Amino acid sequence: MTAPVAVHPMVSPWGRFGLYSFFIDAPEPAIVDTGIASSPAEGMVPALEAIGRRIEDVRWIFLTHGHIDHVGGAYALWELTGRRAQVVIHEADAPMLRSRRAHVDEYLSGRGQYLHDPEGEAKLTAATNAVISGEMEPTMVVRGGETISLGGDVTVSVHAIPGHTPGSVAYVIDGQNDVFVGDAVQVHGAANGFPGYVDPAGYRSSLQYLSDEVRPRHLYLGHPYRRADGTPYGVELDAGQAREALQGSLEIEARVNDAACGCLAAGLEETDSPYSPFARVAADLGYAGDPALEPSPFFTTLHGYCTTPDQAPMDHLTEDEEISTHG
């Protein structure tokens, strides 16, 4: 690559969250993540106009994972490009782009089992109808290991980093090592103050892979995730901040792992605690956040420890297995 490719963060509002997308100013321009249905028109169009770019010229839409606040605007953005942009997502999360119902089913099979909200299914169904701009088939399904040309000598490599979701991926601008990870680096979580991931072992392995193998020069996050003292990172981290965030994410996962394993060994117990049946975990970690506040990472994560059979560190993987995991 002869000259660095500029990256521009773009933000759009949604409740207590800021939804971040990123514009890669390549010969074939790309946007990483799409917010919700209103984000392309309300956030991206004015942001691009401010730097002299047009949304109609976007040729790639890269989705880091399938959650509602990252794929919700995909159809609307695709429409604004005249349906010319290629829409890219990992095969494991592609159902979340194809179907609103997939988001409801994920809720019911995971955190919904612990929230005991009789209106939970109806609420999430309404939310998907409101904030997902349309169901669609991706134009490119990836597994990790692919290299995508953005024109000229600009390429982006795709790395599978499962954990936050089964199909979380990192997109890396080759040569300058700008790395877009969506929500795959949680540190101490965002507004809810707890890291969220469905596969603890995969999350741990992916963090180690990013730290040891990818080594971001810049790390772009989906939200301003927080340090141990509650202060937020920005969404654009330099190399030193990236190392700190990755190490911090590993450290808090180790603490959650120890607390979860202790709770499971003692036996889950239904109580009146809002953290039931994981009240022991909340006590051990000193967590006092609202576990019912969506997206409810407390129950999402603890459910992952219940359903993942082996929580030992994944340093036993062979080289071939590591390559198949991370692409």
Disulfide bonds with the S-S distance in Angstrom:
none
